[in-house]
Amino acid sequence: MIGKLRMKLIAASMLSLLAVLLCIEGVIGGINYKKIVEDADRVLEVLGENEGRFPQTDLFAEKKKKEAPVDNDPFLSPELPYESRYFSVLLDQKGEVLASDTGKIAMIDSSTAMKYGMAVWESGTLSGFVEDYRYKVFQSGEQRRIVFLDCRRNLSTFRNFVVTAVGVSVLGLAAVLILLIFLSARIVKPFSETYEKQKRFITDAGHELKTPLAIIQADAEVLEMDHGESEWLRDIQMQTERMAALTNDLILLARMEEEKKEFVTEIQISDMAEQALAAFQAPAKLQKKYLEGEIEPSLQMKGEEKAIERLFSILLDNAVKYSEEGGNIFLRLKKQKSKICLSVYNTTDQIGKEQLEHLFDRFYRTDQSRNSETGGYGLGLSIAAATVSAHRGKISAFTEDGRSLWITVTFPI
């Protein structure tokens, strides 16, 4: 249990850190990419307004004077034409290439420019990327001019940022994981010690209680022999038996919740299911309830025979006890891939999802109106869950309509 708590703590911490890193890197990366696209589009607008070329430097200076509030705008810099690599393709209404201009880029020749231009024409988009070239389509009379801007340098910087960020994040996550593995052991140590002390107390107290309970039971029997039966002696005997049963259940629960052990004995779980089903036919019939089963024969698993027998007994007893008169109870045992699946179904008056969350808690009963004599102590399903966990299985409960209950157990083969 403490080990699972520690693993959940580590998993929650790592997932939280991963989510934060993804958000931070996503926002920063998104902003950088958006800035690259916006800057490229602004350059393309300048080129589109001037038939695929930059205006003369004096025009930039004149424009800069008119737009004095943005005197630091790099797009008004006379250096911009010398820093940019671009080319353009002119097409007619039918998509035929009329001309191409590749004078301002060395890596693209006329045939490649024409190929890019045709690809953009066939895509029908007005802007976007072709490889590392940002393009924009401009209408020029009855013709269309597609201007391409080389963004390789900016995109390469962006990709390097992404790779670096991912690499640093992975290293950071690994470092945090190592720290969490080391520190979580110290964090859960007080809880582990408290939990171990609690289990030890329950076990020791249970064993200590057995002796006085046995003495009380024996004394009551002697008094009954000497003075005959009486209401008070019957009450003493009944309450002593109840206390002995509760003590045994608590000791059993503490034992089952101890560290898992390796089981080497093969048990015939199909035969055990058949025997349990037959044993509960009479109680179900007496209460006018219908008990059926579907059991795959010859299934085997490694485990403790008495513990698995007790598991069948707890699940069927719970189903018979909490189903309404005339209700249906069903037990299914079958193999699913590499697991053995045990399911117990019963109809009931009402069960809510909030009750399912506490179904395997100690001393919890779905029907609070039942007292300990008619409804038990609420330890049965806790013992069942501990038994399943000790056999490295999983147990769960769900309801389809609020008027029926499925308890499903899976064991590894």
Sine and cosine of phi, psi and omega as CSV:
sin_phi,cos_phi,sin_psi,cos_psi,sin_omega,cos_omega
0.00,0.00,-0.74,0.67,0.01,-1.00
-0.90,0.43,-0.61,0.80,0.04,-1.00
-0.88,0.48,-0.66,0.75,0.04,-1.00
-0.91,0.42,-0.65,0.76,0.04,-1.00
-0.87,0.49,-0.66,0.75,0.02,-1.00
-0.91,0.42,-0.68,0.73,0.02,-1.00
-0.90,0.44,-0.63,0.78,0.04,-1.00
-0.91,0.42,-0.63,0.78,0.03,-1.00
-0.88,0.47,-0.72,0.70,0.01,-1.00
-0.90,0.43,-0.71,0.70,-0.03,-1.00
-0.89,0.46,-0.70,0.72,0.00,-1.00
-0.90,0.44,-0.66,0.75,0.01,-1.00
-0.90,0.43,-0.70,0.72,-0.02,-1.00
-0.92,0.39,-0.66,0.75,0.02,-1.00
-0.91,0.41,-0.63,0.78,0.03,-1.00
-0.90,0.43,-0.71,0.71,0.02,-1.00
-0.90,0.44,-0.67,0.74,0.02,-1.00
-0.88,0.48,-0.68,0.74,0.00,-1.00
-0.89,0.45,-0.67,0.74,0.01,-1.00
-0.90,0.43,-0.71,0.71,0.01,-1.00
-0.89,0.45,-0.67,0.75,0.03,-1.00
-0.89,0.46,-0.65,0.76,0.02,-1.00
-0.90,0.44,-0.73,0.68,-0.02,-1.00
-0.89,0.46,-0.77,0.64,-0.03,-1.00
-0.91,0.40,-0.60,0.80,0.03,-1.00
-0.90,0.44,-0.69,0.72,0.00,-1.00
-0.91,0.40,-0.74,0.67,-0.01,-1.00
-0.89,0.45,-0.71,0.70,0.02,-1.00
-0.89,0.46,-0.67,0.74,0.02,-1.00
-0.89,0.46,-0.67,0.74,0.02,-1.00
-0.90,0.44,-0.69,0.72,0.00,-1.00
-0.89,0.46,-0.70,0.71,-0.01,-1.00
-0.91,0.42,-0.67,0.75,0.02,-1.00
-0.88,0.48,-0.64,0.77,0.01,-1.00
-0.90,0.43,-0.65,0.76,0.04,-1.00
-0.88,0.48,-0.72,0.70,-0.02,-1.00
-0.91,0.41,-0.70,0.72,-0.02,-1.00
-0.90,0.43,-0.68,0.73,0.03,-1.00
-0.89,0.45,-0.68,0.74,0.01,-1.00
-0.90,0.44,-0.65,0.76,0.00,-1.00
-0.91,0.41,-0.57,0.82,0.03,-1.00
-0.92,0.39,-0.63,0.77,0.07,-1.00
-0.91,0.42,-0.67,0.74,0.01,-1.00
-0.90,0.44,-0.57,0.82,0.05,-1.00
-0.89,0.46,-0.67,0.74,0.04,-1.00
-0.89,0.47,-0.70,0.71,0.00,-1.00
-0.91,0.40,-0.64,0.77,-0.02,-1.00
-0.91,0.41,-0.56,0.83,0.00,-1.00
-0.95,0.32,-0.30,0.95,-0.07,-1.00
-0.86,-0.51,0.56,0.83,0.10,-1.00
0.84,0.55,0.70,0.72,0.11,-0.99
0.99,0.13,0.24,0.97,0.04,-1.00
-0.68,-0.73,0.31,-0.95,0.09,-1.00
-0.99,0.17,0.52,-0.85,0.10,-1.00
-0.94,0.33,0.20,-0.98,0.01,-1.00
-0.92,0.40,0.35,-0.93,-0.06,-1.00
-0.87,0.50,-0.62,0.79,-0.03,-1.00
-0.91,0.41,-0.47,0.88,0.07,-1.00
-0.92,0.38,-0.61,0.79,0.06,-1.00
-0.89,0.46,-0.69,0.72,0.00,-1.00
-0.89,0.46,-0.66,0.75,0.01,-1.00
-0.91,0.42,-0.66,0.75,0.02,-1.00
-0.92,0.40,-0.58,0.82,-0.01,-1.00
-0.91,0.41,-0.60,0.80,0.03,-1.00
-0.91,0.42,-0.62,0.79,-0.01,-1.00
-0.94,0.35,-0.47,0.88,-0.04,-1.00
-0.93,-0.38,0.82,0.58,-0.06,-1.00
-0.83,0.56,-0.57,0.82,-0.03,-1.00
-0.89,0.46,-0.31,0.95,-0.02,-1.00
-0.90,-0.44,0.73,0.69,-0.10,-0.99
-0.93,0.38,-0.18,0.98,0.05,-1.00
-0.99,-0.15,0.14,0.99,-0.03,-1.00
-0.93,0.37,0.88,-0.47,-0.02,-1.00
-0.91,0.43,-0.36,0.93,-0.02,-1.00
-0.97,0.22,-0.12,0.99,0.11,-0.99
-0.98,-0.21,0.14,0.99,-0.03,-1.00
-0.98,0.19,0.66,-0.75,0.07,-1.00
-0.90,0.44,-0.29,0.96,0.00,-1.00
-0.98,0.20,-0.26,0.97,-0.09,-1.00
-0.84,0.54,-0.69,0.72,0.02,-1.00
-0.88,0.48,-0.49,0.87,-0.03,-1.00
-1.00,0.08,-0.31,0.95,0.00,-1.00
-1.00,-0.02,-0.26,0.96,-0.11,-0.99
-0.98,-0.20,0.60,-0.80,0.10,-0.99
-0.89,-0.46,0.82,-0.57,-0.12,-0.99
-0.46,-0.89,0.27,-0.96,0.12,-0.99
-0.44,-0.90,0.24,-0.97,-0.05,-1.00
-0.61,-0.80,0.38,-0.92,0.02,-1.00
-0.73,-0.68,0.74,-0.68,0.01,-1.00
-0.95,-0.30,0.80,-0.60,-0.04,-1.00
-0.82,-0.57,0.44,-0.90,0.07,-1.00
-1.00,0.01,-0.11,-0.99,-0.05,-1.00
-0.90,0.44,-0.43,0.90,-0.03,-1.00
-1.00,0.01,-0.04,1.00,0.00,-1.00
1.00,0.01,0.18,0.98,0.05,-1.00
-0.99,0.17,0.68,-0.73,-0.01,-1.00
-0.97,0.25,0.83,-0.56,0.03,-1.00
-1.00,-0.09,-0.60,0.80,-0.03,-1.00
-0.29,-0.96,0.33,-0.95,0.10,-0.99
-0.63,-0.78,0.52,-0.85,-0.02,-1.00
-0.80,-0.59,0.95,-0.32,-0.01,-1.00
-0.86,-0.50,0.43,0.90,-0.06,-1.00
-0.94,0.33,-0.32,0.95,-0.07,-1.00
-0.95,-0.30,0.35,0.94,0.05,-1.00
-0.50,-0.87,0.68,-0.73,-0.08,-1.00
-1.00,-0.04,-0.44,0.90,-0.12,-0.99
-0.99,0.13,-0.22,0.97,-0.06,-1.00
-0.90,-0.44,0.82,-0.57,0.11,-0.99
-0.99,-0.16,-0.01,-1.00,-0.09,-1.00
-0.89,0.45,-0.67,0.74,-0.04,-1.00
-0.91,0.42,-0.65,0.76,0.04,-1.00
-0.92,0.40,-0.65,0.76,0.04,-1.00
-0.88,0.48,-0.67,0.74,0.03,-1.00
-0.89,0.45,-0.63,0.77,0.02,-1.00
-0.89,0.45,-0.70,0.71,0.05,-1.00
-0.88,0.47,-0.68,0.74,0.00,-1.00
-0.87,0.48,-0.67,0.74,0.02,-1.00
-0.92,0.39,-0.61,0.79,0.02,-1.00
-0.89,0.45,-0.65,0.76,0.03,-1.00
-0.93,0.38,-0.66,0.75,0.01,-1.00
-0.87,0.50,-0.70,0.71,-0.01,-1.00
-0.93,0.37,-0.49,0.87,0.01,-1.00
-0.96,0.29,-0.46,0.89,0.03,-1.00
0.97,0.23,0.12,0.99,0.01,-1.00
-1.00,0.01,0.40,-0.92,-0.02,-1.00
-0.99,-0.14,-0.24,0.97,0.05,-1.00
-0.33,-0.94,0.34,-0.94,-0.01,-1.00
0.40,-0.92,-0.37,-0.93,0.00,-1.00
-0.84,-0.54,0.67,-0.74,0.25,-0.97
-0.89,-0.46,0.96,-0.30,-0.16,-0.99
0.83,0.55,-0.84,-0.54,-0.01,-1.00
-0.98,-0.18,0.33,0.94,-0.03,-1.00
-0.95,-0.32,0.85,-0.53,0.09,-1.00
-0.99,0.11,0.73,-0.68,-0.03,-1.00
-0.80,-0.60,0.35,-0.94,0.08,-1.00
-0.52,-0.85,0.62,-0.78,-0.05,-1.00
-0.98,-0.20,0.77,-0.64,0.01,-1.00
-0.85,-0.53,0.68,-0.74,0.05,-1.00
-1.00,0.06,0.79,-0.61,0.02,-1.00
-0.79,-0.61,1.00,0.05,-0.09,-1.00
0.93,0.37,-0.83,-0.55,0.06,-1.00
-1.00,-0.06,0.08,1.00,-0.02,-1.00
-0.93,-0.36,0.30,-0.95,0.06,-1.00
-0.83,-0.56,0.74,-0.68,0.04,-1.00
-0.93,-0.37,0.82,-0.57,0.05,-1.00
-0.96,-0.27,0.87,-0.49,-0.04,-1.00
-0.96,-0.29,0.76,-0.65,-0.01,-1.00
-0.92,-0.38,0.68,-0.73,0.04,-1.00
-0.86,-0.50,0.76,-0.65,0.01,-1.00
-0.96,0.28,0.90,-0.43,-0.01,-1.00
-0.92,-0.40,0.33,0.94,-0.09,-1.00
-0.85,0.53,-0.68,0.74,-0.06,-1.00
-0.90,0.43,-0.74,0.68,-0.01,-1.00
-0.91,0.41,-0.67,0.74,0.00,-1.00
-0.93,0.37,-0.58,0.81,0.05,-1.00
-0.90,0.44,-0.66,0.75,0.06,-1.00
-0.88,0.47,-0.67,0.75,0.01,-1.00
-0.90,0.44,-0.70,0.72,0.00,-1.00
-0.91,0.42,-0.63,0.78,0.05,-1.00
-0.89,0.46,-0.62,0.79,0.05,-1.00
-0.88,0.47,-0.70,0.71,-0.02,-1.00
-0.88,0.47,-0.73,0.68,-0.01,-1.00
-0.88,0.47,-0.69,0.72,0.01,-1.00
-0.90,0.44,-0.69,0.72,-0.01,-1.00
-0.89,0.45,-0.68,0.73,0.01,-1.00
-0.90,0.43,-0.69,0.72,0.01,-1.00
-0.88,0.47,-0.71,0.70,0.02,-1.00
-0.90,0.44,-0.63,0.77,0.01,-1.00
-0.90,0.44,-0.68,0.74,0.01,-1.00
-0.89,0.46,-0.70,0.71,0.03,-1.00
-0.90,0.44,-0.66,0.75,0.03,-1.00
-0.89,0.46,-0.68,0.73,0.02,-1.00
-0.89,0.45,-0.66,0.75,0.02,-1.00
-0.89,0.45,-0.66,0.75,0.01,-1.00
-0.91,0.42,-0.69,0.73,0.01,-1.00
-0.90,0.43,-0.64,0.77,0.02,-1.00
-0.87,0.50,-0.69,0.72,0.02,-1.00
-0.89,0.46,-0.69,0.72,0.02,-1.00
-0.90,0.44,-0.66,0.75,-0.01,-1.00
-0.91,0.41,-0.66,0.76,0.03,-1.00
-0.87,0.50,-0.64,0.77,-0.01,-1.00
-0.96,0.27,-0.72,0.69,-0.09,-1.00
-0.97,0.23,-0.54,0.84,-0.04,-1.00
-0.89,0.45,-0.53,0.85,0.04,-1.00
-0.88,0.48,-0.62,0.79,0.03,-1.00
-0.96,0.27,-0.57,0.82,-0.03,-1.00
-0.91,0.41,-0.69,0.73,-0.08,-1.00
-1.00,0.03,-0.10,0.99,-0.05,-1.00
-0.85,0.53,-0.72,0.69,0.04,-1.00
-0.87,0.49,-0.64,0.77,0.03,-1.00
-0.91,0.41,-0.64,0.77,0.01,-1.00
-0.89,0.46,-0.69,0.73,0.00,-1.00
-0.91,0.42,-0.66,0.75,0.02,-1.00
-0.90,0.44,-0.67,0.74,-0.01,-1.00
-0.90,0.43,-0.66,0.75,0.03,-1.00
-0.91,0.42,-0.64,0.76,0.04,-1.00
-0.90,0.44,-0.63,0.78,0.01,-1.00
-0.89,0.45,-0.72,0.69,0.02,-1.00
-0.89,0.45,-0.66,0.75,-0.01,-1.00
-0.91,0.42,-0.63,0.78,0.02,-1.00
-0.89,0.45,-0.71,0.71,-0.01,-1.00
-0.88,0.47,-0.70,0.71,-0.02,-1.00
-0.91,0.42,-0.74,0.67,-0.03,-1.00
-0.91,0.42,-0.69,0.72,0.00,-1.00
-0.90,0.44,-0.63,0.78,0.02,-1.00
-0.88,0.48,-0.71,0.70,0.01,-1.00
-0.92,0.40,-0.60,0.80,0.02,-1.00
-0.92,0.38,-0.56,0.83,-0.01,-1.00
-0.96,0.28,-0.42,0.91,-0.05,-1.00
-0.87,0.50,-0.65,0.76,-0.05,-1.00
-0.91,0.42,-0.80,0.60,0.02,-1.00
-0.89,0.45,-0.55,0.84,0.04,-1.00
-0.91,0.42,-0.66,0.75,0.03,-1.00
-0.90,0.43,-0.61,0.80,0.02,-1.00
-0.92,0.39,-0.69,0.73,0.02,-1.00
-0.87,0.48,-0.69,0.73,0.01,-1.00
-0.88,0.48,-0.70,0.72,0.00,-1.00
-0.91,0.40,-0.66,0.75,0.02,-1.00
-0.89,0.46,-0.63,0.77,0.01,-1.00
-0.90,0.43,-0.64,0.77,0.02,-1.00
-0.92,0.40,-0.61,0.80,0.03,-1.00
-0.91,0.41,-0.68,0.73,0.03,-1.00
-0.89,0.45,-0.60,0.80,0.02,-1.00
-0.91,0.41,-0.60,0.80,0.03,-1.00
-0.93,0.36,-0.60,0.80,-0.06,-1.00
-0.98,0.18,-0.63,0.78,-0.14,-0.99
-0.90,-0.44,-0.02,1.00,0.00,-1.00
1.00,0.08,0.13,-0.99,-0.02,-1.00
-0.93,0.36,0.55,-0.84,0.10,-1.00
-0.47,-0.88,0.32,-0.95,0.00,-1.00
-0.87,0.49,-0.63,0.78,-0.07,-1.00
-0.94,0.33,-0.64,0.77,0.03,-1.00
-0.92,0.40,-0.63,0.78,0.04,-1.00
-0.89,0.46,-0.64,0.77,0.01,-1.00
-0.91,0.41,-0.67,0.75,0.04,-1.00
-0.88,0.48,-0.70,0.71,-0.02,-1.00
-0.90,0.43,-0.67,0.75,-0.03,-1.00
-0.91,0.42,-0.72,0.69,-0.02,-1.00
-0.92,0.39,-0.56,0.83,0.05,-1.00
-0.91,0.42,-0.68,0.73,0.04,-1.00
-0.88,0.47,-0.65,0.76,0.01,-1.00
-0.90,0.44,-0.70,0.71,0.02,-1.00
-0.90,0.44,-0.63,0.78,0.03,-1.00
-0.90,0.43,-0.65,0.76,0.01,-1.00
-0.91,0.41,-0.68,0.74,0.02,-1.00
-0.90,0.44,-0.67,0.74,0.02,-1.00
-0.88,0.48,-0.71,0.71,0.01,-1.00
-0.89,0.46,-0.63,0.78,0.02,-1.00
-0.91,0.42,-0.67,0.74,0.01,-1.00
-0.91,0.41,-0.66,0.75,0.05,-1.00
-0.90,0.44,-0.68,0.73,0.01,-1.00
-0.88,0.47,-0.69,0.72,0.00,-1.00
-0.89,0.46,-0.69,0.73,0.03,-1.00
-0.89,0.46,-0.63,0.78,0.00,-1.00
-0.93,0.37,-0.66,0.75,-0.03,-1.00
-0.93,0.36,-0.44,0.90,-0.01,-1.00
-1.00,0.06,0.00,1.00,0.06,-1.00
-0.93,0.36,0.14,-0.99,-0.05,-1.00
-0.81,0.58,0.68,-0.73,-0.06,-1.00
-0.88,0.48,0.59,-0.81,0.04,-1.00
-0.88,-0.48,0.31,-0.95,0.00,-1.00
-0.99,0.13,0.79,-0.61,0.05,-1.00
-0.99,-0.14,0.73,-0.69,-0.03,-1.00
-0.90,-0.44,-0.24,0.97,-0.05,-1.00
-0.99,0.12,0.79,-0.61,0.08,-1.00
-0.99,0.14,0.79,-0.62,0.02,-1.00
-0.89,-0.45,0.53,-0.85,0.00,-1.00
-1.00,0.03,1.00,0.04,-0.11,-0.99
-0.94,0.34,-0.47,0.88,0.05,-1.00
-0.91,0.41,-0.69,0.73,0.03,-1.00
-0.90,0.43,-0.63,0.78,0.01,-1.00
-0.91,0.42,-0.62,0.79,0.04,-1.00
-0.91,0.42,-0.66,0.75,0.03,-1.00
-0.88,0.47,-0.69,0.73,-0.01,-1.00
-0.91,0.41,-0.67,0.74,0.01,-1.00
-0.91,0.41,-0.63,0.78,0.01,-1.00
-0.90,0.44,-0.67,0.74,0.01,-1.00
-0.92,0.39,-0.61,0.79,-0.04,-1.00
-0.91,0.41,-0.51,0.86,-0.05,-1.00
-0.99,-0.10,0.04,1.00,0.04,-1.00
-0.90,0.44,-0.70,0.71,-0.04,-1.00
-0.91,0.43,-0.77,0.63,0.04,-1.00
-0.85,0.53,-0.63,0.78,0.01,-1.00
-0.91,0.41,-0.68,0.74,-0.02,-1.00
-0.92,0.40,-0.63,0.78,0.02,-1.00
-0.88,0.47,-0.53,0.85,-0.01,-1.00
-1.00,-0.08,0.21,0.98,0.03,-1.00
0.84,0.54,0.73,0.68,0.05,-1.00
-0.85,-0.53,0.47,-0.88,-0.13,-0.99
-0.95,-0.30,0.91,-0.42,-0.04,-1.00
-0.94,-0.35,0.83,-0.56,0.02,-1.00
-0.74,-0.68,0.26,-0.96,0.00,-1.00
-0.54,-0.84,0.39,-0.92,0.09,-1.00
-0.68,-0.73,0.98,-0.22,-0.16,-0.99
-0.85,-0.52,0.84,-0.54,0.07,-1.00
-0.97,0.25,0.80,-0.61,-0.10,-1.00
-0.96,0.28,0.36,-0.93,0.18,-0.98
0.90,0.44,0.45,0.89,0.06,-1.00
-0.99,0.11,0.68,-0.73,-0.02,-1.00
-0.78,-0.63,0.45,-0.90,0.10,-0.99
-0.42,-0.91,0.29,-0.96,0.06,-1.00
-1.00,0.00,0.77,-0.64,-0.02,-1.00
0.02,-1.00,-0.10,-0.99,0.02,-1.00
-0.99,-0.13,0.88,-0.48,-0.14,-0.99
-0.86,0.51,-0.72,0.70,-0.04,-1.00
-0.91,0.42,-0.60,0.80,0.00,-1.00
-0.92,0.40,-0.65,0.76,0.01,-1.00
-0.94,0.33,-0.60,0.80,0.09,-1.00
-0.87,0.50,-0.68,0.74,0.03,-1.00
-0.90,0.44,-0.59,0.80,0.02,-1.00
-0.88,0.48,-0.74,0.67,0.05,-1.00
-0.85,0.52,-0.68,0.73,-0.04,-1.00
-0.90,0.44,-0.68,0.73,-0.01,-1.00
-0.90,0.43,-0.72,0.69,-0.06,-1.00
-0.92,0.39,-0.68,0.73,0.01,-1.00
-0.95,0.33,-0.63,0.78,0.04,-1.00
-0.88,0.47,-0.66,0.75,0.03,-1.00
-0.90,0.45,-0.66,0.75,-0.02,-1.00
-0.91,0.41,-0.69,0.72,0.00,-1.00
-0.92,0.38,-0.66,0.75,-0.08,-1.00
-0.91,0.42,-0.65,0.76,-0.15,-0.99
-0.98,-0.20,0.05,1.00,0.12,-0.99
-1.00,0.08,0.50,-0.86,-0.04,-1.00
-0.98,0.19,0.23,-0.97,0.03,-1.00
-0.88,0.47,0.74,-0.67,-0.07,-1.00
0.99,0.16,0.13,0.99,-0.03,-1.00
-0.98,0.22,0.20,-0.98,-0.03,-1.00
-0.95,-0.33,0.66,-0.75,0.05,-1.00
-0.78,-0.63,0.70,-0.72,-0.08,-1.00
-0.64,-0.77,0.73,-0.68,0.05,-1.00
-0.88,-0.47,0.76,-0.65,0.02,-1.00
-0.79,-0.61,0.72,-0.69,0.06,-1.00
-0.72,-0.69,0.86,-0.50,0.00,-1.00
-0.44,-0.90,0.26,-0.96,0.02,-1.00
-1.00,-0.06,0.73,-0.68,0.06,-1.00
-0.79,-0.61,0.96,-0.28,-0.05,-1.00
0.82,0.57,-0.89,-0.45,-0.06,-1.00
-0.98,-0.21,0.39,0.92,-0.03,-1.00
-0.74,-0.68,0.41,-0.91,0.15,-0.99
-0.98,-0.22,0.82,-0.58,-0.08,-1.00
-0.94,-0.35,0.84,-0.54,0.05,-1.00
-0.92,-0.40,0.81,-0.58,0.01,-1.00
-0.77,-0.63,0.71,-0.71,0.07,-1.00
-0.83,-0.56,0.82,-0.58,-0.06,-1.00
-0.88,-0.48,0.63,-0.78,0.15,-0.99
-0.49,-0.87,0.58,-0.82,0.13,-0.99
-0.98,0.17,0.40,-0.92,-0.03,-1.00
-0.47,-0.89,0.25,-0.97,-0.02,-1.00
-0.89,0.45,-0.76,0.65,-0.01,-1.00
-0.22,-0.98,0.66,-0.75,0.11,-0.99
-0.52,-0.85,0.76,-0.65,-0.04,-1.00
-0.98,-0.18,0.29,-0.96,-0.01,-1.00
-0.90,0.43,-0.51,0.86,0.02,-1.00
-0.92,0.39,-0.46,0.89,0.05,-1.00
-0.96,0.28,-0.54,0.84,-0.01,-1.00
-0.88,0.47,-0.53,0.85,-0.03,-1.00
-0.91,0.42,-0.42,0.91,-0.06,-1.00
-0.93,-0.38,0.15,0.99,-0.14,-0.99
-0.87,0.49,-0.53,0.85,-0.05,-1.00
-0.98,-0.19,0.20,0.98,0.07,-1.00
-0.98,0.22,0.46,-0.89,0.03,-1.00
-0.93,0.38,0.64,-0.77,0.08,-1.00
0.88,0.47,0.35,0.94,0.03,-1.00
-0.99,-0.13,0.73,-0.68,0.08,-1.00
-0.79,-0.61,0.73,-0.68,-0.02,-1.00
-0.91,0.42,-0.57,0.82,0.03,-1.00
-0.98,-0.18,0.99,-0.14,-0.07,-1.00
-0.94,0.35,-0.24,0.97,0.01,-1.00
-0.97,0.24,-0.29,0.96,0.01,-1.00
-0.97,0.23,0.66,-0.75,0.11,-0.99
-1.00,-0.04,0.01,-1.00,-0.08,-1.00
-0.93,0.37,-0.32,0.95,-0.01,-1.00
-0.98,0.21,-0.64,0.77,-0.06,-1.00
-1.00,-0.10,-0.45,0.89,-0.09,-1.00
-0.92,-0.39,0.14,0.99,0.00,-1.00
0.97,0.26,-0.23,-0.97,-0.05,-1.00
-0.98,-0.22,-0.04,1.00,-0.05,-1.00
0.98,0.19,0.38,0.93,0.00,-1.00
-0.97,-0.24,-0.22,0.98,-0.12,-0.99
-0.85,0.52,-0.80,0.60,-0.04,-1.00
-0.95,0.32,-0.43,0.90,0.12,-0.99
-0.90,0.43,-0.68,0.73,0.05,-1.00
-0.91,0.41,-0.63,0.78,0.03,-1.00
-0.88,0.47,-0.71,0.71,0.00,-1.00
-0.90,0.44,-0.65,0.76,0.02,-1.00
-0.92,0.40,-0.61,0.79,0.03,-1.00
-0.90,0.44,-0.71,0.71,0.01,-1.00
-0.89,0.45,-0.69,0.72,0.01,-1.00
-0.89,0.46,-0.63,0.78,0.02,-1.00
-0.90,0.44,-0.45,0.90,0.04,-1.00
-0.99,-0.11,0.29,0.96,0.04,-1.00
0.85,0.52,0.59,0.81,0.04,-1.00
-0.95,-0.31,-0.10,-1.00,0.02,-1.00
-0.74,-0.67,0.60,-0.80,0.02,-1.00
-0.77,-0.63,0.63,-0.78,-0.01,-1.00
-0.50,-0.86,0.32,-0.95,0.02,-1.00
-0.70,-0.72,0.63,-0.77,0.08,-1.00
-0.46,-0.89,0.35,-0.94,0.03,-1.00
-0.80,-0.60,0.64,-0.77,-0.02,-1.00
-1.00,0.03,-0.57,0.82,-0.14,-0.99
-0.69,-0.72,0.11,0.99,-0.03,-1.00
0.99,0.17,-0.01,1.00,0.01,-1.00
-0.79,-0.61,0.28,0.96,0.06,-1.00
-0.47,-0.89,0.35,-0.94,-0.06,-1.00
-0.69,-0.72,0.76,-0.65,0.14,-0.99
-0.93,-0.36,0.82,-0.57,0.19,-0.98
-0.92,-0.38,0.87,-0.49,-0.09,-1.00
-0.89,-0.45,0.73,-0.69,0.02,-1.00
-0.83,-0.55,0.71,-0.70,0.09,-1.00
-0.84,-0.55,0.73,-0.68,0.05,-1.00
-0.88,-0.47,0.65,-0.76,0.14,-0.99
-0.95,0.32,0.62,-0.79,0.01,-1.00
-0.99,0.13,0.00,0.00,0.00,0.00
